[in-house]
Amino acid sequence: MTLNELSILNFKNIAEASLQFSPKINCFTGNNGMGKTNLLDAIFYLSFCKSCVSRGGDAAVIRHGDDLMLLQGSYSRRDAEEKISIGLQRGKRKVAKRNGKEYQLLSRHIGLLPLVMVSPMDNELIRGSGDDRRRLINQIISQSDRSYLDALIRYSKALESRNAMLKRGIRDSILFESVEEQLISSAALIHGVRRRWIEEFSPIFLEYYHAITGGEERVRLEYISQLHNLPMDRNLAESREHDYAIGFTSRGVHRDDIELMLGDYPMRKIGSQGQCKTYTIALRLAQFDFLLNTCGITPLLLLDDIFDRLDANRVRRIIDVVSGNTGARFGQIFITDTNRSHLDEIIRSVGSDYRIFLVDGGNCRCEELGVGGARLQ
């Protein structure tokens, strides 16, 4: 799958942009704070109908001083053209369209355009809460498994209802049974899929981590869940009085986590900055491989400032992996970096079509392109 053209109107600091991309390597260079990450976020938004960066709600992505944001992308997918548009107006609901037809449910769009983004924010996968790691699991599985995404939505709605009842002090057993029935059935599906996923995903992650580090460090992923030992119905029954007292649901798959281990210790406790970044990059590259195998479509790969705080050996090995000399055969790649030498090295390694864009103050222009590694004027 490739993104051929991208049109942006009033997205973050980008007032207007119309870009045509190489089917292989697309590099965005420029100083910090100029909008490189915002361009990648616009591409992310077209796949997930939300920002990977902004936490201030949908309106936060609309350019300051404007009332409307519009993103449009033209893709080649399974030998067919796909035109996707997402519009957002302050005070109104988001509208997403596929080939001119509006989605009634945004969740039906997830998985159409598989995408993996590696960014500095991935550090939260190591240092952050279980919410960040559950978000990773859900983002990976939901792109390839519709039934899992539907179960997540049902579970979240039932959990919200149960928590509301607990906060209001409701003790009607019939009401609780009707809500908990949805929680129990959805939790069983979610837990089962996550267990199978970690078994399939872990060997892929280990392969990439060892490719980047040279196999010098021992790592593993450990799936933690309250449902390993007790099914959801018994968890709910045993915690009901406690939940009445605290006012929320204390057990369930919404408390699942992944322990990211380095040797016999959690990475978050002993990992250096370079080790933590290597860990998250390996997680994301494994995500790419997993989606490629399960979706049958080559995802877009977005690499945002990935070489910062890495030693020269790890930088070289990542370039070797991304260039396709090891690991999966990557398709279309979008990269940001303030260091032009990193971008030039990747282009030399790949030896294929490329475009280099200069980003300055929200403005973006193509300043160099090449075919087969040869620069064109």
C-alpha positions as CSV (number, residue, x, y, z in Angstrom):
1,M,0.0,0.0,0.0
2,T,1.2,3.5,-0.8
3,L,0.1,7.1,-0.1
4,N,0.4,8.9,-3.4
5,E,-0.9,12.4,-2.5
6,L,-1.7,14.2,0.7
7,S,-3.7,17.4,1.0
8,I,-3.8,19.4,4.3
9,L,-5.9,22.3,5.3
10,N,-5.5,24.0,8.7
11,F,-4.0,21.0,10.5
12,K,-2.0,22.1,13.5
13,N,0.6,24.6,12.3
14,I,0.1,23.7,8.6
15,A,-2.2,26.2,6.9
16,E,-2.2,24.4,3.6
17,A,-0.1,21.8,1.8
18,S,-0.4,19.6,-1.2
19,L,2.3,16.9,-1.5
20,Q,3.1,14.1,-3.8
21,F,5.1,11.2,-2.5
22,S,7.6,8.6,-3.6
23,P,6.4,5.0,-3.3
24,K,9.6,4.2,-1.4
25,I,11.4,6.8,0.8
26,N,10.1,10.2,1.8
27,C,12.2,12.4,4.1
28,F,11.2,15.5,6.0
29,T,14.1,17.7,7.2
30,G,14.3,21.0,9.0
31,N,14.8,22.5,12.4
32,N,12.8,21.4,15.5
33,G,9.3,22.9,15.9
34,M,8.8,23.6,12.2
35,G,6.1,21.0,11.6
36,K,7.9,17.7,10.5
37,T,6.0,15.6,13.1
38,N,2.7,17.3,12.3
39,L,3.1,16.1,8.7
40,L,3.5,12.5,10.0
41,D,0.6,13.0,12.3
42,A,-1.6,14.0,9.4
43,I,-0.8,10.7,7.7
44,F,-1.5,8.9,11.0
45,Y,-4.8,10.7,11.3
46,L,-6.0,9.4,8.0
47,S,-5.5,5.9,9.2
48,F,-6.9,6.1,12.7
49,C,-9.2,9.1,12.6
50,K,-7.3,10.7,15.5
51,S,-4.0,12.3,16.3
52,C,-1.1,10.3,17.7
53,V,0.2,13.3,19.5
54,S,-2.6,15.7,20.6
55,R,-4.2,14.9,24.0
56,G,-6.5,18.0,24.0
57,G,-9.4,16.4,22.1
58,D,-10.3,16.7,18.4
59,A,-10.4,20.5,18.3
60,A,-6.7,20.6,19.3
61,V,-5.7,19.6,15.8
62,I,-7.4,22.5,14.1
63,R,-5.0,25.3,13.3
64,H,-5.2,28.2,15.8
65,G,-7.5,30.9,14.6
66,D,-9.4,28.6,12.2
67,D,-12.6,26.7,12.5
68,L,-12.2,23.9,10.0
69,M,-9.6,21.2,9.4
70,L,-9.6,18.9,6.3
71,L,-7.2,16.1,5.4
72,Q,-7.4,14.2,2.1
73,G,-5.3,11.3,1.0
74,S,-5.1,9.3,-2.3
75,Y,-3.8,5.7,-1.8
76,S,-3.0,2.7,-3.9
77,R,-4.3,-0.4,-2.0
78,R,-4.7,-3.9,-3.4
79,D,-4.3,-2.6,-7.0
80,A,-7.2,-0.1,-6.5
81,E,-7.3,3.6,-5.7
82,E,-8.7,4.7,-2.4
83,K,-9.6,8.3,-1.6
84,I,-9.9,9.1,2.1
85,S,-11.0,12.4,3.6
86,I,-11.5,13.5,7.2
87,G,-13.0,16.9,8.1
88,L,-13.5,18.5,11.5
89,Q,-15.3,21.7,12.3
90,R,-15.3,23.2,15.8
91,G,-18.4,22.3,17.7
92,K,-19.4,19.6,15.2
93,R,-18.8,15.9,14.8
94,K,-15.9,14.5,12.8
95,V,-16.7,13.3,9.2
96,A,-14.7,10.6,7.5
97,K,-15.3,9.5,4.0
98,R,-14.0,6.6,1.8
99,N,-14.3,7.3,-1.9
100,G,-16.9,10.0,-1.2
101,K,-19.1,7.8,1.0
102,E,-19.4,8.8,4.7
103,Y,-18.6,6.3,7.4
104,Q,-21.5,5.9,9.9
105,L,-19.1,4.4,12.4
106,L,-15.5,5.6,12.5
107,S,-14.4,2.2,13.8
108,R,-15.3,0.7,10.4
109,H,-12.3,2.6,8.9
110,I,-9.7,1.2,11.3
111,G,-7.6,-1.4,9.6
112,L,-8.3,-0.2,6.0
113,L,-4.9,1.6,5.9
114,P,-2.5,-0.2,8.2
115,L,0.2,2.0,9.6
116,V,3.1,1.9,12.1
117,M,4.6,5.0,13.6
118,V,7.8,5.2,15.6
119,S,8.1,8.4,17.6
120,P,9.8,9.9,20.7
121,M,6.5,9.5,22.5
122,D,7.0,5.8,22.5
123,N,9.2,6.3,25.6
124,E,5.9,6.2,27.5
125,L,5.6,2.5,26.6
126,I,8.6,2.0,28.9
127,R,8.1,4.8,31.5
128,G,4.4,5.3,31.4
129,S,1.4,3.5,32.8
130,G,-0.4,0.4,31.7
131,D,-2.8,2.5,29.7
132,D,0.0,3.3,27.2
133,R,0.9,-0.4,26.8
134,R,-2.7,-1.5,26.4
135,R,-3.1,1.2,23.8
136,L,-0.2,-0.4,21.9
137,I,-1.8,-3.9,22.1
138,N,-5.2,-2.5,21.0
139,Q,-3.7,-0.5,18.1
140,I,-1.9,-3.5,16.8
141,I,-4.6,-6.1,17.1
142,S,-7.5,-3.8,16.0
143,Q,-6.0,-3.2,12.6
144,S,-6.1,-6.9,11.8
145,D,-9.1,-8.2,13.8
146,R,-12.5,-6.6,13.5
147,S,-14.1,-8.9,16.1
148,Y,-11.5,-7.8,18.7
149,L,-12.2,-4.1,18.0
150,D,-15.9,-4.7,18.3
151,A,-15.4,-6.5,21.6
152,L,-13.3,-3.6,22.9
153,I,-16.1,-1.2,22.1
154,R,-18.7,-3.3,23.8
155,Y,-16.4,-3.8,26.8
156,S,-15.7,-0.1,27.2
157,K,-19.4,0.8,27.0
158,A,-20.4,-1.8,29.6
159,L,-17.5,-0.8,31.8
160,E,-18.6,2.8,31.7
161,S,-22.1,1.8,32.6
162,R,-21.0,-0.4,35.5
163,N,-18.7,2.4,36.9
164,A,-21.6,4.9,36.7
165,M,-23.8,2.5,38.7
166,L,-21.1,2.0,41.3
167,K,-20.6,5.8,41.7
168,R,-24.3,6.3,42.1
169,G,-24.5,3.6,44.8
170,I,-26.9,1.4,42.8
171,R,-27.1,-2.2,44.1
172,D,-29.8,-3.6,41.9
173,S,-28.6,-7.1,41.1
174,I,-30.6,-7.4,37.9
175,L,-29.1,-4.2,36.5
176,F,-25.6,-5.4,37.4
177,E,-26.2,-8.8,35.8
178,S,-27.3,-7.2,32.5
179,V,-24.2,-5.0,32.3
180,E,-21.8,-7.6,33.6
181,E,-23.0,-10.1,30.9
182,Q,-21.5,-7.8,28.3
183,L,-18.3,-7.4,30.3
184,I,-17.9,-11.2,30.8
185,S,-18.4,-12.2,27.1
186,S,-16.3,-9.4,25.8
187,A,-13.5,-9.9,28.3
188,A,-13.2,-13.6,27.4
189,L,-12.7,-12.8,23.7
190,I,-10.3,-9.9,24.4
191,H,-8.2,-12.0,26.8
192,G,-8.0,-15.0,24.5
193,V,-6.9,-12.8,21.5
194,R,-4.3,-11.0,23.6
195,R,-2.8,-14.3,24.8
196,R,-2.5,-15.6,21.3
197,W,-1.1,-12.3,20.1
198,I,1.7,-12.2,22.7
199,E,2.8,-15.7,21.7
200,E,3.0,-14.7,18.0
201,F,4.4,-11.3,18.6
202,S,7.2,-12.0,21.0
203,P,9.5,-14.0,18.6
204,I,9.2,-11.2,16.0
205,F,10.1,-8.6,18.6
206,L,13.1,-10.6,19.7
207,E,14.3,-10.9,16.2
208,Y,14.3,-7.1,15.7
209,Y,15.8,-6.3,19.1
210,H,18.7,-8.7,18.4
211,A,19.1,-7.2,14.9
212,I,19.5,-3.7,16.4
213,T,21.7,-4.7,19.3
214,G,23.7,-7.5,17.8
215,G,22.2,-10.0,20.1
216,E,24.0,-8.8,23.1
217,E,21.0,-8.3,25.5
218,R,18.3,-10.7,26.7
219,V,14.8,-9.3,26.6
220,R,11.2,-10.7,26.8
221,L,7.6,-9.6,26.9
222,E,5.3,-10.8,29.7
223,Y,1.5,-10.5,29.4
224,I,-0.1,-9.7,32.8
225,S,-3.8,-10.2,33.3
226,Q,-6.2,-10.9,36.2
227,L,-8.0,-13.3,33.9
228,H,-5.0,-15.7,33.8
229,N,-6.2,-17.3,37.0
230,L,-9.8,-16.4,37.3
231,P,-12.5,-15.8,34.5
232,M,-14.2,-12.4,34.4
233,D,-17.4,-13.5,36.1
234,R,-15.5,-14.7,39.2
235,N,-13.3,-11.6,39.2
236,L,-16.4,-9.5,39.3
237,A,-18.1,-11.5,42.0
238,E,-15.0,-11.5,44.3
239,S,-14.4,-7.7,43.9
240,R,-18.1,-6.5,44.0
241,E,-18.1,-5.3,47.6
242,H,-14.7,-3.7,47.1
243,D,-15.9,-2.0,44.0
244,Y,-19.0,-0.7,45.8
245,A,-16.6,0.9,48.4
246,I,-14.2,2.5,45.9
247,G,-16.8,3.4,43.2
248,F,-15.2,1.8,40.1
249,T,-14.5,-1.6,38.6
250,S,-11.1,-2.8,40.0
251,R,-10.8,-6.0,38.0
252,G,-10.9,-6.9,34.3
253,V,-9.0,-6.7,31.0
254,H,-8.9,-2.9,31.3
255,R,-6.2,-3.6,33.9
256,D,-4.1,-5.8,31.7
257,D,-0.4,-4.9,31.1
258,I,2.8,-6.0,29.4
259,E,5.9,-6.2,31.5
260,L,8.9,-5.2,29.2
261,M,11.8,-7.1,30.6
262,L,15.6,-6.7,30.2
263,G,17.3,-9.7,31.6
264,D,15.5,-10.5,34.9
265,Y,14.4,-6.9,35.6
266,P,11.8,-4.5,34.1
267,M,13.2,-2.2,31.4
268,R,11.6,0.8,33.1
269,K,13.8,0.3,36.2
270,I,17.2,-0.4,34.7
271,G,17.2,0.5,31.0
272,S,19.4,3.4,29.8
273,Q,17.9,6.0,27.3
274,G,19.5,4.2,24.4
275,Q,18.2,0.7,25.6
276,C,14.7,2.1,26.1
277,K,14.7,3.7,22.6
278,T,16.0,0.5,21.1
279,Y,13.3,-1.5,22.9
280,T,10.4,0.7,21.5
281,I,11.8,0.8,18.0
282,A,12.0,-3.0,18.0
283,L,8.4,-3.1,19.3
284,R,7.2,-0.9,16.4
285,L,9.2,-2.8,13.7
286,A,7.7,-6.1,15.1
287,Q,4.3,-4.4,14.9
288,F,5.0,-3.8,11.2
289,D,5.9,-7.4,10.6
290,F,2.8,-8.7,12.5
291,L,0.5,-6.4,10.5
292,L,2.1,-7.4,7.2
293,N,1.5,-11.1,8.0
294,T,-2.0,-10.7,9.4
295,C,-3.5,-8.1,7.1
296,G,-1.8,-9.1,3.8
297,I,-1.1,-5.4,3.1
298,T,2.2,-3.7,3.5
299,P,1.7,-1.0,6.2
300,L,3.0,2.5,5.9
301,L,6.0,3.1,8.1
302,L,6.5,6.4,9.8
303,L,9.8,7.1,11.6
304,D,9.9,10.3,13.6
305,D,13.3,11.4,14.9
306,I,14.3,7.8,15.7
307,F,18.1,8.2,15.7
308,D,18.3,10.6,18.7
309,R,20.1,9.2,21.8
310,L,21.4,6.1,20.0
311,D,25.1,5.2,19.6
312,A,26.6,4.9,16.1
313,N,26.4,1.1,16.1
314,R,22.6,1.0,16.8
315,V,22.0,3.8,14.2
316,R,23.9,1.8,11.6
317,R,22.0,-1.4,12.5
318,I,18.6,0.4,12.3
319,I,19.5,1.8,8.9
320,D,20.4,-1.7,7.8
321,V,17.1,-3.1,9.1
322,V,15.0,-0.3,7.5
323,S,16.8,-0.6,4.2
324,G,15.6,-4.2,3.9
325,N,19.0,-5.9,4.3
326,T,17.6,-7.7,7.4
327,G,14.0,-8.4,8.6
328,A,10.9,-7.5,6.7
329,R,10.7,-5.9,3.3
330,F,9.4,-2.5,4.1
331,G,7.3,-0.6,1.6
332,Q,6.7,3.1,1.7
333,I,8.6,4.9,4.5
334,F,8.2,8.5,5.9
335,I,11.2,9.8,8.0
336,T,11.8,13.0,9.9
337,D,15.3,14.0,11.1
338,T,17.1,17.3,11.7
339,N,20.4,15.5,10.8
340,R,20.5,15.3,7.0
341,S,23.4,12.8,7.1
342,H,21.1,10.1,8.5
343,L,18.7,10.6,5.7
344,D,21.4,10.5,3.1
345,E,22.7,7.2,4.5
346,I,19.3,5.6,4.4
347,I,18.8,6.8,0.8
348,R,22.2,5.3,-0.2
349,S,21.4,2.0,1.5
350,V,18.0,1.6,-0.1
351,G,19.1,2.8,-3.5
352,S,15.5,3.4,-4.7
353,D,13.1,6.2,-5.4
354,Y,13.1,9.0,-2.8
355,R,11.9,12.5,-2.1
356,I,13.3,14.9,0.4
357,F,11.1,17.7,1.7
358,L,12.2,20.8,3.6
359,V,9.8,21.9,6.3
360,D,9.9,25.4,7.7
361,G,7.3,27.1,9.8
362,G,4.5,24.8,8.7
363,N,5.4,25.2,5.0
364,C,6.7,22.1,3.1
365,R,8.4,21.9,-0.3
366,C,10.1,19.1,-2.2
367,E,13.8,20.1,-2.6
368,E,15.2,16.8,-4.0
369,L,14.0,13.6,-5.6
370,G,15.6,10.6,-7.1
371,V,14.9,7.4,-9.0
372,G,17.0,4.3,-8.5
373,G,19.3,6.2,-6.2
374,A,20.1,8.8,-8.9
375,R,19.3,12.4,-8.1
376,L,17.0,14.3,-10.4
377,Q,16.8,18.0,-10.9
